[in-house]
Amino acid sequence: MKVKRLLGRYTQEQDGPLFVGMGGIHGNEHAGILAFNRVFEHLEKTNPPFKGEFVGVAGNLPAIEQKRRFIDTDLNRQWTDEKISFINAETRRNLKSSEALQQKELLILFNRILQTSNYHPMVLLDMHTTSAKGGVPFSIANNTELSKSLATNLGAPAILGVDKIISGTTLNYFTKLGMCAFGFEAGQHDNPQSVDRMEAALWLTLEKLGCLDVSEIPNYSEHRNLLHELCKEIPGLVEFTYRHAIHEGVNFVMKPGFKNFQPIVKGQVLAEDNSGPILAEQDGMILMPLYQKQGEDGFFVIRPVNEEVEIS
Ligand SMILES: [Zn+2]
């Protein structure tokens, strides 16, 4: 799939939020991009009243074209202060990896958007899909109230604490810029339902932010039910407790059949690599078990957030 960096832009120049969505920061995850096409097509056709501005951005263009997670390195792990200053300081010609060039273009675009936009608050939604089958969708929130409320508004479980276990994600970066950032994982990469769920996530967020009136959203209640119905059995708020990092050359292989939110118990065999079986270190639920070749995260463990702790 060949796409332009700017997937779409819609505003009526009325006060309101700036809502930036990004799809395809992992190039094999096309669902977000397809969902933007649907939403922008509808907005352009019906031209509804709109508060603020809505912008859709494509992440890793060469990887999207080749339908690979990345070309040289994972673009969603490069957003640390060090990497960003390096990329900002270098000329394009000196940037050797494909992702470094992509990141430079994205940084220039984001800076331009942030500096010229008159809209508040500024919100970023980063859209992903996973390799595991039977995926229940979920969202990832950072620690601001708006991020948590937008993430839980989607009806899928919201996961907190990503910054404690992965560094260099776009969520970390935008949080540091003072923006509200949240992520959405819609399901398996090539499941057509993942596109429907992404589309639902965009409409629900546009409504929650006050950009669009419900009456202007096509099939609003279907979008709402699509996500809410899927996640009835799963706790609404969970947090990351563990990430299994994969080091080069260890031949990590996940045991087959794990699904997102599947309960696991301490001592259970989850995967294996050159050093033998990999056991669960604690009880919890498994998230994003790796069933594709590219990736630095073998799996994550999550647990429900104790609401009392959450409030204090
Ligand atoms: Zn992804």
Boltz pocket constraint, residues with backbone or C-beta under 6 A from the ligand:
constraints:
  - pocket:
      binder: B
      contacts: [[A, 25], [A, 26], [A, 29], [A, 127], [A, 128], [A, 129]]
      max_distance: 6.0
